[in-house]
Structures are given as structure tokens and as C-alpha cells.
Amino acid sequence: SVTITVLHEGSSEPQKIPLVREIIHVATVLGDHLLPDGHWNFMLDKEKKIALIRISSFSRNTTKELKDALEQVKKEDVKGLILDLRFNPGGLLSSAVEISDLFVESGKIVSTKGRNTEERTWEARKPGTYSEFPMVVLVNRYSASASEIVSACLQDHNRAVVIGERTWGKGSV
């Protein structure tokens, strides 16, 4: 714990305030709206069974959070998924690879190649793949880095239709 001393405007006596440091977990996988119990509702359209999952950034816990959300919508018999990557600045390459692997059964996810480094390639594996429903990925000009990796991978494998602005490849979508 840490104690800070604060002198408020208009007061002559400083006030000591004890603070306890804690690790705060910020969710990176969000739904359509919060339920009264504090959990996300991922079903955008309950009748048509269309789910909306938004990823705000790619962090260490994003893959687990996304798997939990996918299991939830799977129980609700999801028929289609909107993966919203708009305003996602990116994050960990490992998270982008893991998330791409959740939706693609086989083939190249991404590769890296540098001037002074060997080429490295990440391949998709079938176990644990959510391939039973169609997908749309939403992007905009603020979708960067890991968002571009996931969007491009899902588009290249014909796993999802990408809608919005993008900066890779030819032109805009």
C-alpha cells in the first residue's frame, strides 16, 4: 500500500489517503451490451442467432476471453459471427496467431521475414477450430498490426468477408 498526502483547495490541513495497489484486468473481448450481472451479451440478433464479438486489443488474455465468448454463443446455437476489429490498435503477434488459428483449419496464418533474420511462418491447426458458422470482420483505418494479421488471414482463407477500410493489398474494401 501507498499513502499519499493531498491538500485540497480551500483547506489548510493536508489529508493522508492510503491506497492499495492492485492488478486491474481490463477485458479485451466485448459484446453487444453488458447484462445486469456484469457479463457481456454477445448475441446481436437472438432470432437470427447472429453474434457480435468486439476485440479492443490483442493481449495475453485475449485468446482465452475469445474462446469463452465463442463457447457462450455456440451454446446459443450461433448461425453467424461479426468480429469487430474497428479501432483495435493491435497488440501481441502471438495473440493474433492464436486467434486466427481459432477460425482457420489449415494453412499459413502469417510469416515474418527480415533483412538479417530467418523467415518464420505460423501455420493453422484444425483442433479447436470454430468453422461451423460464417463470419464477417469489421475493420477501419484504426485497425492496425495484429488486427490486420487476423483480418488478412481470415480473408485469404475465405473464412470471413472483411468489411470496412483496410490498408493492405490493393485498394480498400
Accessible surface in RSA format (square Angstrom, percent):
REM  Atomic radii and reference values for relative SASA: ProtOr
REM  Chains: A
REM  Algorithm: Lee & Richards
REM  Probe-radius: 1.40
REM  Slices: 20
REM RES _ NUM      All-atoms   Total-Side   Main-Chain    Non-polar    All polar
REM                ABS   REL    ABS   REL    ABS   REL    ABS   REL    ABS   REL
RES SER A   1   115.78  97.8  49.14  65.6  66.64 153.5  13.59  28.9 102.18 143.2
RES VAL A   2    50.86  33.5  46.03  41.7   4.83  11.6  50.84  44.2   0.01   0.0
RES THR A   3    80.93  57.6  52.80  53.5  28.13  67.0  28.82  38.7  52.11  78.8
RES ILE A   4    70.52  40.1  66.55  49.6   3.97   9.6  70.52  50.8   0.00   0.0
RES THR A   5    78.69  56.0  47.07  47.7  31.62  75.4  34.52  46.4  44.17  66.8
RES VAL A   6    44.32  29.2  41.22  37.3   3.10   7.5  44.32  38.5   0.00   0.0
RES LEU A   7   114.78  63.9  85.52  61.2  29.26  73.6  85.52  60.1  29.26  78.7
RES HIS A   8    92.58  50.6  86.82  60.3   5.76  14.7  65.98  68.0  26.60  31.0
RES GLU A   9   182.75 104.9 143.52 108.6  39.23  93.4  66.56 128.7 116.20  94.9
RES GLY A  10    88.16 108.7   0.00   N/A  88.16 108.7  44.40 121.9  43.75  98.0
RES SER A  11    50.59  42.7  32.60  43.5  17.98  41.4  22.90  48.8  27.68  38.8
RES SER A  12   102.68  86.8  71.47  95.4  31.20  71.9  52.57 111.9  50.11  70.2
RES GLU A  13   128.43  73.7 123.54  93.5   4.89  11.6  53.17 102.8  75.27  61.5
RES PRO A  14    76.10  55.5  57.16  52.1  18.93  68.8  57.16  47.2  18.93 117.7
RES GLN A  15    89.83  50.2  84.46  61.7   5.37  12.8  29.66  63.1  60.17  45.6
RES LYS A  16   150.25  73.3 129.58  79.5  20.67  49.2  91.21  82.1  59.04  62.9
RES ILE A  17    52.35  29.8  51.89  38.7   0.46   1.1  52.35  37.7   0.00   0.0
RES PRO A  18    97.69  71.2  83.21  75.9  14.48  52.6  83.21  68.7  14.48  90.0
RES LEU A  19    85.11  47.4  83.12  59.5   1.98   5.0  85.11  59.8   0.00   0.0
RES VAL A  20   111.21  73.2  86.44  78.3  24.77  59.7  86.52  75.2  24.69  67.0
RES ARG A  21   189.46  79.5 164.74  84.0  24.72  58.9  74.51 101.8 114.95  69.7
RES GLU A  22   137.40  78.9 105.01  79.4  32.40  77.1  36.83  71.2 100.58  82.1
RES ILE A  23   175.57  99.9 145.82 108.6  29.76  71.7 150.05 108.1  25.52  69.3
RES ILE A  24   143.19  81.5 117.60  87.6  25.59  61.7 120.51  86.8  22.67  61.5
RES HIS A  25   109.83  60.0  80.73  56.1  29.10  74.5  65.75  67.8  44.08  51.3
RES VAL A  26   112.52  74.0 100.29  90.8  12.23  29.5 103.54  90.0   8.98  24.4
RES ALA A  27    41.37  38.0  31.32  48.3  10.05  22.9  31.32  44.1  10.05  26.6
RES THR A  28     9.10   6.5   9.10   9.2   0.00   0.0   9.10  12.2   0.00   0.0
RES VAL A  29     6.64   4.4   1.89   1.7   4.74  11.4   1.89   1.6   4.74  12.9
RES LEU A  30    24.29  13.5  24.29  17.4   0.00   0.0  24.29  17.1   0.00   0.0
RES GLY A  31     8.18  10.1   0.00   N/A   8.18  10.1   0.00   0.0   8.18  18.3
RES ASP A  32    56.33  39.5  32.88  32.7  23.45  55.4   0.92   2.2  55.41  55.3
RES HIS A  33    83.77  45.8  80.13  55.7   3.64   9.3  65.58  67.6  18.19  21.2
RES LEU A  34   100.08  55.7  78.33  56.0  21.75  54.7  78.33  55.0  21.75  58.5
RES LEU A  35    64.52  35.9  58.81  42.1   5.71  14.4  59.47  41.8   5.05  13.6
RES PRO A  36   145.59 106.1 101.04  92.1  44.56 162.0 115.22  95.1  30.37 188.8
RES ASP A  37    99.92  70.0  65.60  65.3  34.33  81.2  47.54 111.9  52.38  52.2
RES GLY A  38    51.02  62.9   0.00   N/A  51.02  62.9  29.78  81.7  21.25  47.6
RES HIS A  39   119.47  65.3 116.25  80.8   3.22   8.2  87.23  89.9  32.24  37.5
RES TRP A  40    60.73  24.4  57.04  27.6   3.69   8.7  50.21  26.8  10.52  17.1
RES ASN A  41    10.76   7.4  10.45  10.1   0.32   0.8   1.34   3.2   9.42   9.1
RES PHE A  42    12.39   6.2  12.38   7.7   0.00   0.0  12.38   7.5   0.00   0.0
RES MET A  43     6.44   3.3   2.81   1.9   3.63   8.6   2.81   2.4   3.63   4.8
RES LEU A  44    83.68  46.6  59.24  42.4  24.44  61.4  59.24  41.6  24.44  65.8
RES ASP A  45    47.87  33.5  43.25  43.0   4.62  10.9  16.47  38.8  31.40  31.3
RES LYS A  46   127.87  62.4 114.17  70.1  13.69  32.6  94.14  84.7  33.73  35.9
RES GLU A  47   166.16  95.4 134.41 101.7  31.75  75.6  55.23 106.8 110.93  90.6
RES LYS A  48   146.06  71.3 133.40  81.8  12.66  30.1  85.03  76.5  61.03  65.0
RES LYS A  49    67.56  33.0  67.56  41.5   0.00   0.0  31.25  28.1  36.32  38.7
RES ILE A  50    48.90  27.8  48.90  36.4   0.00   0.0  48.90  35.2   0.00   0.0
RES ALA A  51     0.00   0.0   0.00   0.0   0.00   0.0   0.00   0.0   0.00   0.0
RES LEU A  52    27.88  15.5  27.88  19.9   0.00   0.0  27.88  19.6   0.00   0.0
RES ILE A  53     0.00   0.0   0.00   0.0   0.00   0.0   0.00   0.0   0.00   0.0
RES ARG A  54    86.92  36.5  86.92  44.3   0.00   0.0  15.50  21.2  71.41  43.3
RES ILE A  55     0.04   0.0   0.00   0.0   0.04   0.1   0.00   0.0   0.04   0.1
RES SER A  56    34.34  29.0  27.32  36.5   7.02  16.2  23.26  49.5  11.08  15.5
RES SER A  57    33.56  28.4  33.56  44.8   0.00   0.0  19.85  42.3  13.72  19.2
RES PHE A  58     3.18   1.6   0.00   0.0   3.18   8.3   0.05   0.0   3.13   9.0
RES SER A  59    37.54  31.7  34.75  46.4   2.79   6.4  33.36  71.0   4.18   5.9
RES ARG A  60   209.07  87.8 184.18  93.9  24.89  59.3  67.85  92.7 141.22  85.6
RES ASN A  61    62.15  42.9  60.93  58.9   1.21   2.9   7.60  18.3  54.55  52.7
RES THR A  62     0.00   0.0   0.00   0.0   0.00   0.0   0.00   0.0   0.00   0.0
RES THR A  63    14.99  10.7  14.94  15.1   0.05   0.1  14.47  19.4   0.52   0.8
RES LYS A  64   134.82  65.8 131.04  80.4   3.77   9.0 106.30  95.7  28.52  30.4
RES GLU A  65    30.12  17.3  24.25  18.3   5.87  14.0  26.28  50.8   3.84   3.1
RES LEU A  66     0.00   0.0   0.00   0.0   0.00   0.0   0.00   0.0   0.00   0.0
RES LYS A  67    93.23  45.5  93.20  57.2   0.02   0.1  37.91  34.1  55.32  58.9
RES ASP A  68    77.23  54.1  68.56  68.2   8.67  20.5  29.55  69.6  47.68  47.6
RES ALA A  69     2.85   2.6   0.63   1.0   2.22   5.0   2.37   3.3   0.48   1.3
RES LEU A  70     0.13   0.1   0.03   0.0   0.11   0.3   0.03   0.0   0.11   0.3
RES GLU A  71    73.28  42.1  73.28  55.4   0.00   0.0  35.78  69.2  37.50  30.6
RES GLN A  72    62.89  35.2  58.45  42.7   4.44  10.6  27.91  59.4  34.97  26.5
RES VAL A  73     0.71   0.5   0.71   0.6   0.00   0.0   0.71   0.6   0.00   0.0
RES LYS A  74    99.61  48.6  87.57  53.7  12.04  28.7  45.78  41.2  53.82  57.3
RES LYS A  75   176.22  86.0 136.81  83.9  39.40  93.8  90.63  81.6  85.59  91.2
RES GLU A  76    55.58  31.9  45.74  34.6   9.85  23.4  39.68  76.8  15.90  13.0
RES ASP A  77    71.45  50.0  67.84  67.5   3.61   8.5  25.16  59.2  46.29  46.2
RES VAL A  78    13.65   9.0   2.62   2.4  11.03  26.6   2.62   2.3  11.03  29.9
RES LYS A  79   110.09  53.7  99.48  61.0  10.61  25.3  67.76  61.0  42.33  45.1
RES GLY A  80     5.52   6.8   0.00   N/A   5.52   6.8   5.52  15.2   0.00   0.0
RES LEU A  81     3.76   2.1   0.30   0.2   3.46   8.7   0.36   0.3   3.40   9.2
RES ILE A  82    36.06  20.5  36.06  26.9   0.00   0.0  36.06  26.0   0.00   0.0
RES LEU A  83     0.00   0.0   0.00   0.0   0.00   0.0   0.00   0.0   0.00   0.0
RES ASP A  84     4.27   3.0   4.27   4.3   0.00   0.0   0.00   0.0   4.27   4.3
RES LEU A  85     0.00   0.0   0.00   0.0   0.00   0.0   0.00   0.0   0.00   0.0
RES ARG A  86    98.67  41.4  96.01  48.9   2.67   6.3  15.82  21.6  82.85  50.2
RES PHE A  87   132.47  66.3 115.90  71.8  16.57  43.1 116.17  70.4  16.31  46.7
RES ASN A  88     0.01   0.0   0.00   0.0   0.01   0.0   0.01   0.0   0.00   0.0
RES PRO A  89    89.72  65.4  75.44  68.8  14.28  51.9  76.84  63.4  12.89  80.1
RES GLY A  90     2.70   3.3   0.00   N/A   2.70   3.3   1.18   3.2   1.51   3.4
RES GLY A  91    47.95  59.1   0.00   N/A  47.95  59.1  26.20  71.9  21.75  48.7
RES LEU A  92    84.63  47.1  82.32  58.9   2.32   5.8  84.63  59.4   0.00   0.0
RES LEU A  93    63.01  35.1  54.62  39.1   8.39  21.1  56.44  39.6   6.57  17.7
RES SER A  94    65.53  55.4  57.28  76.4   8.26  19.0  45.33  96.5  20.20  28.3
RES SER A  95     2.40   2.0   2.06   2.7   0.34   0.8   2.40   5.1   0.00   0.0
RES ALA A  96     0.00   0.0   0.00   0.0   0.00   0.0   0.00   0.0   0.00   0.0
RES VAL A  97    17.48  11.5  17.48  15.8   0.00   0.0  17.48  15.2   0.00   0.0
RES GLU A  98    84.01  48.2  78.48  59.4   5.53  13.2  31.97  61.8  52.04  42.5
RES ILE A  99     0.00   0.0   0.00   0.0   0.00   0.0   0.00   0.0   0.00   0.0
RES SER A 100     0.00   0.0   0.00   0.0   0.00   0.0   0.00   0.0   0.00   0.0
RES ASP A 101    16.32  11.4  14.33  14.3   1.99   4.7   4.34  10.2  11.98  11.9
RES LEU A 102    10.49   5.8  10.19   7.3   0.31   0.8  10.49   7.4   0.00   0.0
RES PHE A 103     0.59   0.3   0.00   0.0   0.59   1.5   0.00   0.0   0.59   1.7
RES VAL A 104     5.22   3.4   3.39   3.1   1.83   4.4   5.22   4.5   0.00   0.0
RES GLU A 105    63.98  36.7  58.95  44.6   5.03  12.0  17.28  33.4  46.70  38.1
RES SER A 106    76.33  64.5  70.57  94.2   5.76  13.3  36.27  77.2  40.06  56.1
RES GLY A 107    27.91  34.4   0.00   N/A  27.91  34.4  23.27  63.8   4.64  10.4
RES LYS A 108   105.09  51.3  95.03  58.3  10.06  24.0  54.76  49.3  50.32  53.6
RES ILE A 109    11.00   6.3   0.31   0.2  10.69  25.8   0.31   0.2  10.69  29.0
RES VAL A 110    27.20  17.9  22.99  20.8   4.21  10.2  27.20  23.6   0.00   0.0
RES SER A 111    38.53  32.6  18.24  24.3  20.29  46.7   0.00   0.0  38.53  54.0
RES THR A 112    58.20  41.4  53.23  54.0   4.98  11.9  47.47  63.8  10.73  16.2
RES LYS A 113   166.24  81.1 128.48  78.8  37.76  89.9  76.01  68.4  90.24  96.1
RES GLY A 114    34.29  42.3   0.00   N/A  34.29  42.3  26.68  73.2   7.61  17.0
RES ARG A 115   239.87 100.7 194.93  99.4  44.94 107.0  77.71 106.2 162.16  98.3
RES ASN A 116   144.35  99.5 106.98 103.4  37.36  90.0  39.25  94.5 105.09 101.6
RES THR A 117    95.67  68.0  77.09  78.1  18.58  44.3  76.88 103.3  18.79  28.4
RES GLU A 118   161.97  93.0 141.22 106.8  20.75  49.4  61.13 118.2 100.84  82.3
RES GLU A 119    94.92  54.5  66.02  49.9  28.90  68.8  19.49  37.7  75.43  61.6
RES ARG A 120   143.61  60.3 139.87  71.3   3.74   8.9  44.71  61.1  98.90  59.9
RES THR A 121    57.90  41.2  30.61  31.0  27.29  65.0  19.00  25.5  38.90  58.8
RES TRP A 122    44.83  18.0  41.92  20.3   2.92   6.8  32.24  17.2  12.60  20.4
RES GLU A 123    98.74  56.7  82.56  62.5  16.17  38.5  49.44  95.6  49.30  40.2
RES ALA A 124     9.56   8.8   0.00   0.0   9.56  21.8   0.00   0.0   9.56  25.3
RES ARG A 125   161.34  67.7 156.75  79.9   4.58  10.9  62.68  85.7  98.66  59.8
RES LYS A 126   133.71  65.2 127.57  78.3   6.13  14.6  76.01  68.4  57.69  61.5
RES PRO A 127   116.22  84.7  89.96  82.0  26.26  95.5 101.29  83.6  14.93  92.8
RES GLY A 128    58.21  71.8   0.00   N/A  58.21  71.8  43.60 119.6  14.61  32.7
RES THR A 129    23.47  16.7   2.21   2.2  21.26  50.7   2.22   3.0  21.25  32.1
RES TYR A 130    17.03   8.0  16.96   9.6   0.07   0.2   8.03   6.0   9.00  11.1
RES SER A 131    48.82  41.3  26.08  34.8  22.74  52.4  10.73  22.8  38.09  53.4
RES GLU A 132   102.57  58.9  64.36  48.7  38.22  91.0  62.11 120.1  40.46  33.0
RES PHE A 133     5.04   2.5   0.65   0.4   4.39  11.4   4.46   2.7   0.58   1.7
RES PRO A 134    94.47  68.8  85.50  77.9   8.96  32.6  93.07  76.8   1.40   8.7
RES MET A 135     7.33   3.8   0.00   0.0   7.33  17.4   1.24   1.1   6.08   8.1
RES VAL A 136    42.87  28.2  42.87  38.8   0.00   0.0  42.87  37.3   0.00   0.0
RES VAL A 137     0.00   0.0   0.00   0.0   0.00   0.0   0.00   0.0   0.00   0.0
RES LEU A 138    34.98  19.5  34.98  25.0   0.00   0.0  34.98  24.6   0.00   0.0
RES VAL A 139     3.63   2.4   0.75   0.7   2.87   6.9   0.75   0.7   2.87   7.8
RES ASN A 140    19.80  13.7  17.94  17.3   1.86   4.5  12.79  30.8   7.01   6.8
RES ARG A 141   154.08  64.7 131.99  67.3  22.09  52.6  32.76  44.8 121.32  73.5
RES TYR A 142   123.66  57.7 115.23  65.6   8.43  21.9  82.10  61.7  41.56  51.2
RES SER A 143     9.34   7.9   1.90   2.5   7.44  17.1   1.90   4.1   7.44  10.4
RES ALA A 144    39.52  36.3  39.45  60.9   0.06   0.1  39.52  55.6   0.00   0.0
RES SER A 145    56.32  47.6  39.78  53.1  16.54  38.1  32.72  69.7  23.60  33.1
RES ALA A 146     0.74   0.7   0.46   0.7   0.29   0.6   0.74   1.0   0.00   0.0
RES SER A 147     0.08   0.1   0.00   0.0   0.08   0.2   0.08   0.2   0.00   0.0
RES GLU A 148    46.70  26.8  45.48  34.4   1.22   2.9  13.41  25.9  33.29  27.2
RES ILE A 149    38.56  21.9  32.85  24.5   5.71  13.8  37.62  27.1   0.95   2.6
RES VAL A 150     0.00   0.0   0.00   0.0   0.00   0.0   0.00   0.0   0.00   0.0
RES SER A 151     0.00   0.0   0.00   0.0   0.00   0.0   0.00   0.0   0.00   0.0
RES ALA A 152    22.21  20.4  22.21  34.3   0.00   0.0  22.21  31.3   0.00   0.0
RES CYS A 153     3.34   2.5   0.01   0.0   3.33   7.8   2.76   7.0   0.58   0.6
RES LEU A 154     0.00   0.0   0.00   0.0   0.00   0.0   0.00   0.0   0.00   0.0
RES GLN A 155    51.07  28.6  45.77  33.4   5.30  12.6  21.75  46.3  29.32  22.2
RES ASP A 156   107.39  75.2  76.74  76.4  30.65  72.5  26.39  62.1  81.00  80.8
RES HIS A 157    61.85  33.8  37.21  25.9  24.64  63.0  24.06  24.8  37.79  44.0
RES ASN A 158   140.33  96.8 107.71 104.1  32.63  78.6  31.26  75.2 109.07 105.4
RES ARG A 159    34.45  14.5  26.11  13.3   8.34  19.9  22.32  30.5  12.13   7.4
RES ALA A 160    10.14   9.3   0.00   0.0  10.14  23.1   3.93   5.5   6.22  16.5
RES VAL A 161    95.95  63.1  91.96  83.3   3.99   9.6  95.95  83.4   0.00   0.0
RES VAL A 162     3.90   2.6   0.00   0.0   3.90   9.4   0.00   0.0   3.90  10.6
RES ILE A 163    86.55  49.2  85.46  63.7   1.08   2.6  85.56  61.6   0.99   2.7
RES GLY A 164    23.65  29.2   0.00   N/A  23.65  29.2  21.92  60.2   1.73   3.9
RES GLU A 165    75.57  43.4  74.93  56.7   0.64   1.5  36.54  70.7  39.03  31.9
RES ARG A 166    36.91  15.5  25.32  12.9  11.59  27.6   4.08   5.6  32.82  19.9
RES THR A 167   103.15  73.4  68.09  69.0  35.07  83.6  67.64  90.8  35.52  53.7
RES TRP A 168    54.21  21.8  47.38  22.9   6.83  16.0  53.17  28.3   1.04   1.7
RES GLY A 169    67.56  83.3   0.00   N/A  67.56  83.3  33.00  90.6  34.55  77.4
RES LYS A 170   193.34  94.3 174.61 107.1  18.73  44.6 123.48 111.1  69.86  74.4
RES GLY A 171    58.90  72.6   0.00   N/A  58.90  72.6  42.12 115.6  16.78  37.6
RES SER A 172    89.53  75.7  56.10  74.9  33.43  77.0  27.29  58.1  62.24  87.2
RES VAL A 173    71.89  47.3  31.41  28.4  40.49  97.6  58.17  50.5  13.72  37.2
END  Absolute sums over single chains surface
CHAIN  1 A    11033.2       8802.1       2231.0       6292.9       4740.2
END  Absolute sums over all chains
TOTAL         11033.2       8802.1       2231.0       6292.9       4740.2
